[in-house]
Amino acid sequence: MDFPSKKGNEMVVPNEDGSYTILINAGLNYESQLKAYEHAMSHITNDDFLKGNVQEIEYYAHHPHKDPEPAQIYLDRIKQLQAERRRLKKLIARDQKRVEFIQEHCDMFHRAEHHYLYGDDL
């Protein structure tokens, strides 16, 4: 298939029936098309469509026999935890501002009295 841009050698599309369609750039020479096909097949055989980290997927597609060093696994996990911690800190700060706003601007006695007099119909 002629790809609309010069980028990319192949594309793999998962089908509804569990099979895959491999599209290979027709602008490549025969040898490059074979390499593109092998690359696409490596994604299929490694179940890469079930994974989420594109960088890791491409690393293993280009280095199929190299396992990551245990130290690298540990460092990657630390980076993930640090990113998650930063994200949670932002959420906590946002929620803390909301709680402060409610504490400053809501009269809980008035709400309790209204609930006592009129029930849940606020």
C-alpha angles and dihedrals in degrees: 000000000000107000113220093231132033091247120101133029100213143003128205120206120192112223127216092248093059095260126113136231115215117203116194125195108253090207091073124092119248095265092050090048090055091050090048090051092050090048091051091048091052089058090051097046092046092053089236092162089071093054128084108203107085094187092055092045092053092044092057092042089058096036104035097163099045118093118200117259113256089239090054091052089052093048092048090052091050090052090050092050092048091051091049091049092052090050092049092048089057091049092048092050090050092049091046090056090050092051091049090051092051092047091051099042107033123079103211092188090057091049092047091049091049090049091049093050101037107019123225093335100108 
